[in-house]
Amino acid sequence: MTDKPASSESPGILSITLSVLAAMFGVQTEKNRVRDFNQKNPLPYIIIGALFIILFVLTILSIVSLVLRLV
């Protein structure tokens, strides 16, 4: 008795982005996790996840650089 997603079409870019952000913060709902793992192509999730990690690292480096300049 598994719950199938209501729609078999792929989620949009906004849905994928929100899923990646929720997963990064550890607050992903079970419904969304099941929907995401039922997708045939994980590439959009991987690409968006990698972009967010790169953006996060660049943001941290920028903040540290700014703080070091002020000291």
CHARMM internal coordinates of N, CA and C (Angstrom, degrees):
IC EDIT
DIST 1 N 1 CA 1.4302
DIST 1 CA 1 C 1.5196
ANGL 1 N 1 CA 1 C 111.25
DIST 1 C 2 N 1.2894
ANGL 1 CA 1 C 2 N 118.23
DIHE 1 N 1 CA 1 C 2 N 65.28
DIST 2 N 2 CA 1.4581
ANGL 1 C 2 N 2 CA 121.24
DIHE 1 CA 1 C 2 N 2 CA 178.14
DIST 2 CA 2 C 1.5058
ANGL 2 N 2 CA 2 C 109.53
DIHE 1 C 2 N 2 CA 2 C -89.40
DIST 2 C 3 N 1.3213
ANGL 2 CA 2 C 3 N 115.20
DIHE 2 N 2 CA 2 C 3 N 145.84
DIST 3 N 3 CA 1.4540
ANGL 2 C 3 N 3 CA 120.23
DIHE 2 CA 2 C 3 N 3 CA 177.19
DIST 3 CA 3 C 1.5092
ANGL 3 N 3 CA 3 C 109.20
DIHE 2 C 3 N 3 CA 3 C -83.10
DIST 3 C 4 N 1.2957
ANGL 3 CA 3 C 4 N 116.14
DIHE 3 N 3 CA 3 C 4 N 123.98
DIST 4 N 4 CA 1.4588
ANGL 3 C 4 N 4 CA 121.56
DIHE 3 CA 3 C 4 N 4 CA 175.73
DIST 4 CA 4 C 1.5203
ANGL 4 N 4 CA 4 C 108.03
DIHE 3 C 4 N 4 CA 4 C -88.48
DIST 4 C 5 N 1.3332
ANGL 4 CA 4 C 5 N 117.88
DIHE 4 N 4 CA 4 C 5 N 147.66
DIST 5 N 5 CA 1.4511
ANGL 4 C 5 N 5 CA 119.31
DIHE 4 CA 4 C 5 N 5 CA 175.82
DIST 5 CA 5 C 1.5228
ANGL 5 N 5 CA 5 C 109.92
DIHE 4 C 5 N 5 CA 5 C -60.98
DIST 5 C 6 N 1.3244
ANGL 5 CA 5 C 6 N 116.09
DIHE 5 N 5 CA 5 C 6 N 146.77
DIST 6 N 6 CA 1.4552
ANGL 5 C 6 N 6 CA 120.87
DIHE 5 CA 5 C 6 N 6 CA -178.18
DIST 6 CA 6 C 1.5230
ANGL 6 N 6 CA 6 C 111.11
DIHE 5 C 6 N 6 CA 6 C -62.54
DIST 6 C 7 N 1.3193
ANGL 6 CA 6 C 7 N 116.61
DIHE 6 N 6 CA 6 C 7 N -31.45
DIST 7 N 7 CA 1.4519
ANGL 6 C 7 N 7 CA 121.07
DIHE 6 CA 6 C 7 N 7 CA -178.48
DIST 7 CA 7 C 1.5258
ANGL 7 N 7 CA 7 C 108.82
DIHE 6 C 7 N 7 CA 7 C -125.94
DIST 7 C 8 N 1.3200
ANGL 7 CA 7 C 8 N 116.44
DIHE 7 N 7 CA 7 C 8 N 136.57
DIST 8 N 8 CA 1.4560
ANGL 7 C 8 N 8 CA 119.68
DIHE 7 CA 7 C 8 N 8 CA -179.13
DIST 8 CA 8 C 1.5265
ANGL 8 N 8 CA 8 C 112.30
DIHE 7 C 8 N 8 CA 8 C -90.38
DIST 8 C 9 N 1.3419
ANGL 8 CA 8 C 9 N 117.13
DIHE 8 N 8 CA 8 C 9 N -1.19
DIST 9 N 9 CA 1.4556
ANGL 8 C 9 N 9 CA 118.77
DIHE 8 CA 8 C 9 N 9 CA 179.47
DIST 9 CA 9 C 1.5177
ANGL 9 N 9 CA 9 C 110.72
DIHE 8 C 9 N 9 CA 9 C -78.75
DIST 9 C 10 N 1.3071
ANGL 9 CA 9 C 10 N 115.80
DIHE 9 N 9 CA 9 C 10 N 158.24
DIST 10 N 10 CA 1.4577
ANGL 9 C 10 N 10 CA 121.57
DIHE 9 CA 9 C 10 N 10 CA -177.84
DIST 10 CA 10 C 1.5188
ANGL 10 N 10 CA 10 C 110.53
DIHE 9 C 10 N 10 CA 10 C -68.72
DIST 10 C 11 N 1.3438
ANGL 10 CA 10 C 11 N 116.41
DIHE 10 N 10 CA 10 C 11 N 145.21
DIST 11 N 11 CA 1.4667
ANGL 10 C 11 N 11 CA 118.86
DIHE 10 CA 10 C 11 N 11 CA 176.35
DIST 11 CA 11 C 1.5208
ANGL 11 N 11 CA 11 C 110.50
DIHE 10 C 11 N 11 CA 11 C -69.13
DIST 11 C 12 N 1.3098
ANGL 11 CA 11 C 12 N 116.21
DIHE 11 N 11 CA 11 C 12 N 154.92
DIST 12 N 12 CA 1.4612
ANGL 11 C 12 N 12 CA 121.37
DIHE 11 CA 11 C 12 N 12 CA 179.84
DIST 12 CA 12 C 1.5120
ANGL 12 N 12 CA 12 C 111.97
DIHE 11 C 12 N 12 CA 12 C -78.32
DIST 12 C 13 N 1.3112
ANGL 12 CA 12 C 13 N 115.84
DIHE 12 N 12 CA 12 C 13 N 175.54
DIST 13 N 13 CA 1.4599
ANGL 12 C 13 N 13 CA 122.03
DIHE 12 CA 12 C 13 N 13 CA -177.17
DIST 13 CA 13 C 1.5264
ANGL 13 N 13 CA 13 C 111.04
DIHE 12 C 13 N 13 CA 13 C -62.89
DIST 13 C 14 N 1.3303
ANGL 13 CA 13 C 14 N 117.98
DIHE 13 N 13 CA 13 C 14 N -37.21
DIST 14 N 14 CA 1.4588
ANGL 13 C 14 N 14 CA 120.89
DIHE 13 CA 13 C 14 N 14 CA 178.95
DIST 14 CA 14 C 1.5262
ANGL 14 N 14 CA 14 C 110.44
DIHE 13 C 14 N 14 CA 14 C -66.22
DIST 14 C 15 N 1.2966
ANGL 14 CA 14 C 15 N 116.93
DIHE 14 N 14 CA 14 C 15 N -42.95
DIST 15 N 15 CA 1.4606
ANGL 14 C 15 N 15 CA 121.98
DIHE 14 CA 14 C 15 N 15 CA 178.86
DIST 15 CA 15 C 1.5311
ANGL 15 N 15 CA 15 C 111.00
DIHE 14 C 15 N 15 CA 15 C -63.00
DIST 15 C 16 N 1.3206
ANGL 15 CA 15 C 16 N 116.44
DIHE 15 N 15 CA 15 C 16 N -42.52
DIST 16 N 16 CA 1.4669
ANGL 15 C 16 N 16 CA 120.97
DIHE 15 CA 15 C 16 N 16 CA 178.20
DIST 16 CA 16 C 1.5244
ANGL 16 N 16 CA 16 C 110.15
DIHE 15 C 16 N 16 CA 16 C -64.79
DIST 16 C 17 N 1.3282
ANGL 16 CA 16 C 17 N 116.90
DIHE 16 N 16 CA 16 C 17 N -43.42
DIST 17 N 17 CA 1.4587
ANGL 16 C 17 N 17 CA 121.31
DIHE 16 CA 16 C 17 N 17 CA 179.96
DIST 17 CA 17 C 1.5247
ANGL 17 N 17 CA 17 C 111.02
DIHE 16 C 17 N 17 CA 17 C -61.93
DIST 17 C 18 N 1.3311
ANGL 17 CA 17 C 18 N 117.12
DIHE 17 N 17 CA 17 C 18 N -45.13
DIST 18 N 18 CA 1.4582
ANGL 17 C 18 N 18 CA 120.55
DIHE 17 CA 17 C 18 N 18 CA 179.08
DIST 18 CA 18 C 1.5230
ANGL 18 N 18 CA 18 C 111.22
DIHE 17 C 18 N 18 CA 18 C -65.33
DIST 18 C 19 N 1.3254
ANGL 18 CA 18 C 19 N 117.08
DIHE 18 N 18 CA 18 C 19 N -37.11
DIST 19 N 19 CA 1.4628
ANGL 18 C 19 N 19 CA 120.65
DIHE 18 CA 18 C 19 N 19 CA 177.68
DIST 19 CA 19 C 1.5248
ANGL 19 N 19 CA 19 C 111.26
DIHE 18 C 19 N 19 CA 19 C -64.81
DIST 19 C 20 N 1.3272
ANGL 19 CA 19 C 20 N 116.42
DIHE 19 N 19 CA 19 C 20 N -41.76
DIST 20 N 20 CA 1.4704
ANGL 19 C 20 N 20 CA 120.22
DIHE 19 CA 19 C 20 N 20 CA 179.40
DIST 20 CA 20 C 1.5237
ANGL 20 N 20 CA 20 C 110.34
DIHE 19 C 20 N 20 CA 20 C -66.06
DIST 20 C 21 N 1.3306
ANGL 20 CA 20 C 21 N 117.32
DIHE 20 N 20 CA 20 C 21 N -43.71
DIST 21 N 21 CA 1.4632
ANGL 20 C 21 N 21 CA 120.26
DIHE 20 CA 20 C 21 N 21 CA 178.36
DIST 21 CA 21 C 1.5199
ANGL 21 N 21 CA 21 C 111.40
DIHE 20 C 21 N 21 CA 21 C -62.51
DIST 21 C 22 N 1.3303
ANGL 21 CA 21 C 22 N 116.82
DIHE 21 N 21 CA 21 C 22 N -44.51
DIST 22 N 22 CA 1.4661
ANGL 21 C 22 N 22 CA 120.43
DIHE 21 CA 21 C 22 N 22 CA 179.39
DIST 22 CA 22 C 1.5281
ANGL 22 N 22 CA 22 C 110.62
DIHE 21 C 22 N 22 CA 22 C -62.86
DIST 22 C 23 N 1.3196
ANGL 22 CA 22 C 23 N 116.67
DIHE 22 N 22 CA 22 C 23 N -40.27
DIST 23 N 23 CA 1.4631
ANGL 22 C 23 N 23 CA 120.17
DIHE 22 CA 22 C 23 N 23 CA 179.12
DIST 23 CA 23 C 1.5219
ANGL 23 N 23 CA 23 C 111.23
DIHE 22 C 23 N 23 CA 23 C -66.90
DIST 23 C 24 N 1.3249
ANGL 23 CA 23 C 24 N 117.91
DIHE 23 N 23 CA 23 C 24 N -37.19
DIST 24 N 24 CA 1.4619
ANGL 23 C 24 N 24 CA 120.86
DIHE 23 CA 23 C 24 N 24 CA 178.85
DIST 24 CA 24 C 1.5234
ANGL 24 N 24 CA 24 C 111.71
DIHE 23 C 24 N 24 CA 24 C -65.15
DIST 24 C 25 N 1.3358
ANGL 24 CA 24 C 25 N 116.85
DIHE 24 N 24 CA 24 C 25 N -34.23
DIST 25 N 25 CA 1.4618
ANGL 24 C 25 N 25 CA 120.86
DIHE 24 CA 24 C 25 N 25 CA 178.65
DIST 25 CA 25 C 1.5174
ANGL 25 N 25 CA 25 C 112.28
DIHE 24 C 25 N 25 CA 25 C -88.45
DIST 25 C 26 N 1.3340
ANGL 25 CA 25 C 26 N 116.96
DIHE 25 N 25 CA 25 C 26 N -7.18
DIST 26 N 26 CA 1.4573
ANGL 25 C 26 N 26 CA 120.70
DIHE 25 CA 25 C 26 N 26 CA 177.59
DIST 26 CA 26 C 1.5080
ANGL 26 N 26 CA 26 C 114.42
DIHE 25 C 26 N 26 CA 26 C 78.81
DIST 26 C 27 N 1.3194
ANGL 26 CA 26 C 27 N 117.74
DIHE 26 N 26 CA 26 C 27 N 25.45
DIST 27 N 27 CA 1.4598
ANGL 26 C 27 N 27 CA 121.09
DIHE 26 CA 26 C 27 N 27 CA -177.57
DIST 27 CA 27 C 1.5262
ANGL 27 N 27 CA 27 C 112.14
DIHE 26 C 27 N 27 CA 27 C -120.06
DIST 27 C 28 N 1.3036
ANGL 27 CA 27 C 28 N 117.60
DIHE 27 N 27 CA 27 C 28 N 23.89
DIST 28 N 28 CA 1.4655
ANGL 27 C 28 N 28 CA 122.68
DIHE 27 CA 27 C 28 N 28 CA -179.24
DIST 28 CA 28 C 1.5307
ANGL 28 N 28 CA 28 C 109.99
DIHE 27 C 28 N 28 CA 28 C -67.06
DIST 28 C 29 N 1.3241
ANGL 28 CA 28 C 29 N 117.35
DIHE 28 N 28 CA 28 C 29 N 134.43
DIST 29 N 29 CA 1.4589
ANGL 28 C 29 N 29 CA 120.72
DIHE 28 CA 28 C 29 N 29 CA 177.15
DIST 29 CA 29 C 1.5197
ANGL 29 N 29 CA 29 C 109.64
DIHE 28 C 29 N 29 CA 29 C -77.66
DIST 29 C 30 N 1.3050
ANGL 29 CA 29 C 30 N 115.39
DIHE 29 N 29 CA 29 C 30 N 155.09
DIST 30 N 30 CA 1.4635
ANGL 29 C 30 N 30 CA 120.97
DIHE 29 CA 29 C 30 N 30 CA 179.77
DIST 30 CA 30 C 1.5279
ANGL 30 N 30 CA 30 C 110.67
DIHE 29 C 30 N 30 CA 30 C -61.60
DIST 30 C 31 N 1.3203
ANGL 30 CA 30 C 31 N 117.04
DIHE 30 N 30 CA 30 C 31 N -40.16
DIST 31 N 31 CA 1.4712
ANGL 30 C 31 N 31 CA 121.57
DIHE 30 CA 30 C 31 N 31 CA 179.54
DIST 31 CA 31 C 1.5316
ANGL 31 N 31 CA 31 C 110.90
DIHE 30 C 31 N 31 CA 31 C -59.90
DIST 31 C 32 N 1.3268
ANGL 31 CA 31 C 32 N 116.40
DIHE 31 N 31 CA 31 C 32 N -46.58
DIST 32 N 32 CA 1.4671
ANGL 31 C 32 N 32 CA 120.02
DIHE 31 CA 31 C 32 N 32 CA 179.41
DIST 32 CA 32 C 1.5239
ANGL 32 N 32 CA 32 C 112.06
DIHE 31 C 32 N 32 CA 32 C -68.97
DIST 32 C 33 N 1.3376
ANGL 32 CA 32 C 33 N 116.65
DIHE 32 N 32 CA 32 C 33 N -36.85
DIST 33 N 33 CA 1.4603
ANGL 32 C 33 N 33 CA 119.73
DIHE 32 CA 32 C 33 N 33 CA 178.34
DIST 33 CA 33 C 1.5195
ANGL 33 N 33 CA 33 C 110.99
DIHE 32 C 33 N 33 CA 33 C -62.86
DIST 33 C 34 N 1.3240
ANGL 33 CA 33 C 34 N 116.78
DIHE 33 N 33 CA 33 C 34 N -43.42
DIST 34 N 34 CA 1.4634
ANGL 33 C 34 N 34 CA 120.68
DIHE 33 CA 33 C 34 N 34 CA 178.24
DIST 34 CA 34 C 1.5230
ANGL 34 N 34 CA 34 C 109.88
DIHE 33 C 34 N 34 CA 34 C -64.22
DIST 34 C 35 N 1.3361
ANGL 34 CA 34 C 35 N 117.37
DIHE 34 N 34 CA 34 C 35 N -42.52
DIST 35 N 35 CA 1.4698
ANGL 34 C 35 N 35 CA 120.90
DIHE 34 CA 34 C 35 N 35 CA 178.60
DIST 35 CA 35 C 1.5223
ANGL 35 N 35 CA 35 C 110.44
DIHE 34 C 35 N 35 CA 35 C -60.75
DIST 35 C 36 N 1.3279
ANGL 35 CA 35 C 36 N 116.60
DIHE 35 N 35 CA 35 C 36 N -44.38
DIST 36 N 36 CA 1.4596
ANGL 35 C 36 N 36 CA 120.62
DIHE 35 CA 35 C 36 N 36 CA -178.52
DIST 36 CA 36 C 1.5262
ANGL 36 N 36 CA 36 C 111.96
DIHE 35 C 36 N 36 CA 36 C -65.25
DIST 36 C 37 N 1.3338
ANGL 36 CA 36 C 37 N 117.07
DIHE 36 N 36 CA 36 C 37 N -42.54
DIST 37 N 37 CA 1.4537
ANGL 36 C 37 N 37 CA 120.13
DIHE 36 CA 36 C 37 N 37 CA -177.90
DIST 37 CA 37 C 1.5237
ANGL 37 N 37 CA 37 C 112.90
DIHE 36 C 37 N 37 CA 37 C -75.41
DIST 37 C 38 N 1.3261
ANGL 37 CA 37 C 38 N 117.84
DIHE 37 N 37 CA 37 C 38 N -13.17
DIST 38 N 38 CA 1.4628
ANGL 37 C 38 N 38 CA 120.76
DIHE 37 CA 37 C 38 N 38 CA 176.45
DIST 38 CA 38 C 1.5307
ANGL 38 N 38 CA 38 C 112.27
DIHE 37 C 38 N 38 CA 38 C -86.73
DIST 38 C 39 N 1.3296
ANGL 38 CA 38 C 39 N 117.51
DIHE 38 N 38 CA 38 C 39 N -4.26
DIST 39 N 39 CA 1.4604
ANGL 38 C 39 N 39 CA 120.74
DIHE 38 CA 38 C 39 N 39 CA 178.34
DIST 39 CA 39 C 1.5173
ANGL 39 N 39 CA 39 C 109.39
DIHE 38 C 39 N 39 CA 39 C -73.11
DIST 39 C 40 N 1.3081
ANGL 39 CA 39 C 40 N 115.86
DIHE 39 N 39 CA 39 C 40 N 142.55
DIST 40 N 40 CA 1.4675
ANGL 39 C 40 N 40 CA 120.85
DIHE 39 CA 39 C 40 N 40 CA -178.53
DIST 40 CA 40 C 1.5313
ANGL 40 N 40 CA 40 C 112.50
DIHE 39 C 40 N 40 CA 40 C -75.68
DIST 40 C 41 N 1.3311
ANGL 40 CA 40 C 41 N 116.57
DIHE 40 N 40 CA 40 C 41 N -30.59
DIST 41 N 41 CA 1.4559
ANGL 40 C 41 N 41 CA 120.47
DIHE 40 CA 40 C 41 N 41 CA -174.46
DIST 41 CA 41 C 1.5321
ANGL 41 N 41 CA 41 C 110.51
DIHE 40 C 41 N 41 CA 41 C -115.47
DIST 41 C 42 N 1.3286
ANGL 41 CA 41 C 42 N 118.50
DIHE 41 N 41 CA 41 C 42 N 109.07
DIST 42 N 42 CA 1.4599
ANGL 41 C 42 N 42 CA 120.13
DIHE 41 CA 41 C 42 N 42 CA -179.65
DIST 42 CA 42 C 1.5332
ANGL 42 N 42 CA 42 C 113.51
DIHE 41 C 42 N 42 CA 42 C -81.99
DIST 42 C 43 N 1.3238
ANGL 42 CA 42 C 43 N 117.65
DIHE 42 N 42 CA 42 C 43 N -5.51
DIST 43 N 43 CA 1.4627
ANGL 42 C 43 N 43 CA 121.56
DIHE 42 CA 42 C 43 N 43 CA -174.23
DIST 43 CA 43 C 1.5356
ANGL 43 N 43 CA 43 C 113.74
DIHE 42 C 43 N 43 CA 43 C -55.35
DIST 43 C 44 N 1.3450
ANGL 43 CA 43 C 44 N 120.70
DIHE 43 N 43 CA 43 C 44 N -44.47
DIST 44 N 44 CA 1.4744
ANGL 43 C 44 N 44 CA 118.32
DIHE 43 CA 43 C 44 N 44 CA 178.83
DIST 44 CA 44 C 1.5262
ANGL 44 N 44 CA 44 C 113.00
DIHE 43 C 44 N 44 CA 44 C -60.40
DIST 44 C 45 N 1.3263
ANGL 44 CA 44 C 45 N 117.24
DIHE 44 N 44 CA 44 C 45 N -37.68
DIST 45 N 45 CA 1.4671
ANGL 44 C 45 N 45 CA 121.03
DIHE 44 CA 44 C 45 N 45 CA 178.72
DIST 45 CA 45 C 1.5272
ANGL 45 N 45 CA 45 C 110.59
DIHE 44 C 45 N 45 CA 45 C -66.95
DIST 45 C 46 N 1.3181
ANGL 45 CA 45 C 46 N 116.77
DIHE 45 N 45 CA 45 C 46 N -39.96
DIST 46 N 46 CA 1.4618
ANGL 45 C 46 N 46 CA 121.57
DIHE 45 CA 45 C 46 N 46 CA 179.97
DIST 46 CA 46 C 1.5283
ANGL 46 N 46 CA 46 C 110.61
DIHE 45 C 46 N 46 CA 46 C -66.54
DIST 46 C 47 N 1.3166
ANGL 46 CA 46 C 47 N 116.65
DIHE 46 N 46 CA 46 C 47 N -44.30
DIST 47 N 47 CA 1.4669
ANGL 46 C 47 N 47 CA 121.01
DIHE 46 CA 46 C 47 N 47 CA -179.14
DIST 47 CA 47 C 1.5209
ANGL 47 N 47 CA 47 C 110.74
DIHE 46 C 47 N 47 CA 47 C -64.14
DIST 47 C 48 N 1.3286
ANGL 47 CA 47 C 48 N 117.35
DIHE 47 N 47 CA 47 C 48 N -48.78
DIST 48 N 48 CA 1.4647
ANGL 47 C 48 N 48 CA 120.30
DIHE 47 CA 47 C 48 N 48 CA -179.03
DIST 48 CA 48 C 1.5275
ANGL 48 N 48 CA 48 C 110.28
DIHE 47 C 48 N 48 CA 48 C -65.61
DIST 48 C 49 N 1.3250
ANGL 48 CA 48 C 49 N 117.35
DIHE 48 N 48 CA 48 C 49 N -39.68
DIST 49 N 49 CA 1.4645
ANGL 48 C 49 N 49 CA 120.42
DIHE 48 CA 48 C 49 N 49 CA 177.18
DIST 49 CA 49 C 1.5159
ANGL 49 N 49 CA 49 C 111.62
DIHE 48 C 49 N 49 CA 49 C -61.11
DIST 49 C 50 N 1.3288
ANGL 49 CA 49 C 50 N 117.24
DIHE 49 N 49 CA 49 C 50 N -44.25
DIST 50 N 50 CA 1.4665
ANGL 49 C 50 N 50 CA 121.24
DIHE 49 CA 49 C 50 N 50 CA 178.69
DIST 50 CA 50 C 1.5261
ANGL 50 N 50 CA 50 C 110.93
DIHE 49 C 50 N 50 CA 50 C -64.08
DIST 50 C 51 N 1.3267
ANGL 50 CA 50 C 51 N 117.60
DIHE 50 N 50 CA 50 C 51 N -40.57
DIST 51 N 51 CA 1.4656
ANGL 50 C 51 N 51 CA 120.62
DIHE 50 CA 50 C 51 N 51 CA 178.19
DIST 51 CA 51 C 1.5228
ANGL 51 N 51 CA 51 C 111.30
DIHE 50 C 51 N 51 CA 51 C -62.98
DIST 51 C 52 N 1.3322
ANGL 51 CA 51 C 52 N 116.69
DIHE 51 N 51 CA 51 C 52 N -42.16
DIST 52 N 52 CA 1.4617
ANGL 51 C 52 N 52 CA 119.36
DIHE 51 CA 51 C 52 N 52 CA 178.86
DIST 52 CA 52 C 1.5186
ANGL 52 N 52 CA 52 C 112.08
DIHE 51 C 52 N 52 CA 52 C -66.56
DIST 52 C 53 N 1.3149
ANGL 52 CA 52 C 53 N 117.68
DIHE 52 N 52 CA 52 C 53 N -37.08
DIST 53 N 53 CA 1.4699
ANGL 52 C 53 N 53 CA 120.38
DIHE 52 CA 52 C 53 N 53 CA 177.96
DIST 53 CA 53 C 1.5268
ANGL 53 N 53 CA 53 C 109.82
DIHE 52 C 53 N 53 CA 53 C -65.83
DIST 53 C 54 N 1.3368
ANGL 53 CA 53 C 54 N 117.03
DIHE 53 N 53 CA 53 C 54 N -43.85
DIST 54 N 54 CA 1.4634
ANGL 53 C 54 N 54 CA 120.90
DIHE 53 CA 53 C 54 N 54 CA 177.64
DIST 54 CA 54 C 1.5262
ANGL 54 N 54 CA 54 C 110.24
DIHE 53 C 54 N 54 CA 54 C -61.49
DIST 54 C 55 N 1.3257
ANGL 54 CA 54 C 55 N 117.16
DIHE 54 N 54 CA 54 C 55 N -44.79
DIST 55 N 55 CA 1.4594
ANGL 54 C 55 N 55 CA 121.46
DIHE 54 CA 54 C 55 N 55 CA 178.48
DIST 55 CA 55 C 1.5289
ANGL 55 N 55 CA 55 C 111.07
DIHE 54 C 55 N 55 CA 55 C -62.03
DIST 55 C 56 N 1.3183
ANGL 55 CA 55 C 56 N 117.15
DIHE 55 N 55 CA 55 C 56 N -40.78
DIST 56 N 56 CA 1.4632
ANGL 55 C 56 N 56 CA 121.69
DIHE 55 CA 55 C 56 N 56 CA 178.59
DIST 56 CA 56 C 1.5267
ANGL 56 N 56 CA 56 C 110.84
DIHE 55 C 56 N 56 CA 56 C -62.89
DIST 56 C 57 N 1.3196
ANGL 56 CA 56 C 57 N 117.44
DIHE 56 N 56 CA 56 C 57 N -46.81
DIST 57 N 57 CA 1.4636
ANGL 56 C 57 N 57 CA 121.41
DIHE 56 CA 56 C 57 N 57 CA -179.59
DIST 57 CA 57 C 1.5274
ANGL 57 N 57 CA 57 C 110.60
DIHE 56 C 57 N 57 CA 57 C -64.06
DIST 57 C 58 N 1.3237
ANGL 57 CA 57 C 58 N 117.78
DIHE 57 N 57 CA 57 C 58 N -43.23
DIST 58 N 58 CA 1.4645
ANGL 57 C 58 N 58 CA 120.57
DIHE 57 CA 57 C 58 N 58 CA 178.45
DIST 58 CA 58 C 1.5259
ANGL 58 N 58 CA 58 C 111.52
DIHE 57 C 58 N 58 CA 58 C -63.73
DIST 58 C 59 N 1.3206
ANGL 58 CA 58 C 59 N 117.20
DIHE 58 N 58 CA 58 C 59 N -37.32
DIST 59 N 59 CA 1.4594
ANGL 58 C 59 N 59 CA 120.83
DIHE 58 CA 58 C 59 N 59 CA 177.50
DIST 59 CA 59 C 1.5215
ANGL 59 N 59 CA 59 C 110.99
DIHE 58 C 59 N 59 CA 59 C -64.62
DIST 59 C 60 N 1.3370
ANGL 59 CA 59 C 60 N 116.68
DIHE 59 N 59 CA 59 C 60 N -45.65
DIST 60 N 60 CA 1.4681
ANGL 59 C 60 N 60 CA 120.32
DIHE 59 CA 59 C 60 N 60 CA 178.39
DIST 60 CA 60 C 1.5307
ANGL 60 N 60 CA 60 C 110.37
DIHE 59 C 60 N 60 CA 60 C -61.85
DIST 60 C 61 N 1.3340
ANGL 60 CA 60 C 61 N 117.10
DIHE 60 N 60 CA 60 C 61 N -44.38
DIST 61 N 61 CA 1.4673
ANGL 60 C 61 N 61 CA 120.07
DIHE 60 CA 60 C 61 N 61 CA 178.94
DIST 61 CA 61 C 1.5222
ANGL 61 N 61 CA 61 C 111.58
DIHE 60 C 61 N 61 CA 61 C -61.84
DIST 61 C 62 N 1.3230
ANGL 61 CA 61 C 62 N 117.32
DIHE 61 N 61 CA 61 C 62 N -39.14
DIST 62 N 62 CA 1.4635
ANGL 61 C 62 N 62 CA 121.28
DIHE 61 CA 61 C 62 N 62 CA 178.37
DIST 62 CA 62 C 1.5186
ANGL 62 N 62 CA 62 C 111.44
DIHE 61 C 62 N 62 CA 62 C -65.16
DIST 62 C 63 N 1.3242
ANGL 62 CA 62 C 63 N 116.82
DIHE 62 N 62 CA 62 C 63 N -42.18
DIST 63 N 63 CA 1.4673
ANGL 62 C 63 N 63 CA 120.45
DIHE 62 CA 62 C 63 N 63 CA 179.34
DIST 63 CA 63 C 1.5246
ANGL 63 N 63 CA 63 C 110.48
DIHE 62 C 63 N 63 CA 63 C -64.80
DIST 63 C 64 N 1.3149
ANGL 63 CA 63 C 64 N 117.33
DIHE 63 N 63 CA 63 C 64 N -44.40
DIST 64 N 64 CA 1.4637
ANGL 63 C 64 N 64 CA 121.04
DIHE 63 CA 63 C 64 N 64 CA 179.36
DIST 64 CA 64 C 1.5159
ANGL 64 N 64 CA 64 C 110.25
DIHE 63 C 64 N 64 CA 64 C -63.63
DIST 64 C 65 N 1.3139
ANGL 64 CA 64 C 65 N 117.07
DIHE 64 N 64 CA 64 C 65 N -42.69
DIST 65 N 65 CA 1.4640
ANGL 64 C 65 N 65 CA 120.92
DIHE 64 CA 64 C 65 N 65 CA 178.49
DIST 65 CA 65 C 1.5240
ANGL 65 N 65 CA 65 C 111.07
DIHE 64 C 65 N 65 CA 65 C -61.94
DIST 65 C 66 N 1.3095
ANGL 65 CA 65 C 66 N 117.16
DIHE 65 N 65 CA 65 C 66 N -42.09
DIST 66 N 66 CA 1.4696
ANGL 65 C 66 N 66 CA 121.97
DIHE 65 CA 65 C 66 N 66 CA 178.67
DIST 66 CA 66 C 1.5223
ANGL 66 N 66 CA 66 C 110.37
DIHE 65 C 66 N 66 CA 66 C -64.01
DIST 66 C 67 N 1.3079
ANGL 66 CA 66 C 67 N 117.58
DIHE 66 N 66 CA 66 C 67 N -44.04
DIST 67 N 67 CA 1.4633
ANGL 66 C 67 N 67 CA 121.15
DIHE 66 CA 66 C 67 N 67 CA -179.83
DIST 67 CA 67 C 1.5297
ANGL 67 N 67 CA 67 C 110.15
DIHE 66 C 67 N 67 CA 67 C -65.11
DIST 67 C 68 N 1.3175
ANGL 67 CA 67 C 68 N 118.08
DIHE 67 N 67 CA 67 C 68 N -41.04
DIST 68 N 68 CA 1.4591
ANGL 67 C 68 N 68 CA 120.94
DIHE 67 CA 67 C 68 N 68 CA 179.46
DIST 68 CA 68 C 1.5214
ANGL 68 N 68 CA 68 C 112.49
DIHE 67 C 68 N 68 CA 68 C -65.47
DIST 68 C 69 N 1.3305
ANGL 68 CA 68 C 69 N 116.84
DIHE 68 N 68 CA 68 C 69 N -32.01
DIST 69 N 69 CA 1.4630
ANGL 68 C 69 N 69 CA 119.88
DIHE 68 CA 68 C 69 N 69 CA 176.93
DIST 69 CA 69 C 1.5247
ANGL 69 N 69 CA 69 C 111.32
DIHE 68 C 69 N 69 CA 69 C -69.72
DIST 69 C 70 N 1.3206
ANGL 69 CA 69 C 70 N 116.77
DIHE 69 N 69 CA 69 C 70 N -32.42
DIST 70 N 70 CA 1.4610
ANGL 69 C 70 N 70 CA 121.44
DIHE 69 CA 69 C 70 N 70 CA -177.52
DIST 70 CA 70 C 1.5168
ANGL 70 N 70 CA 70 C 112.51
DIHE 69 C 70 N 70 CA 70 C -79.51
DIST 70 C 71 N 1.3263
ANGL 70 CA 70 C 71 N 116.43
DIHE 70 N 70 CA 70 C 71 N -16.94
DIST 71 N 71 CA 1.4736
ANGL 70 C 71 N 71 CA 119.77
DIHE 70 CA 70 C 71 N 71 CA -176.91
DIST 71 CA 71 C 1.4968
ANGL 71 N 71 CA 71 C 110.94
DIHE 70 C 71 N 71 CA 71 C -86.16
END
COOR INIT
IC SEED 1 N 1 CA 1 C
IC BUILD
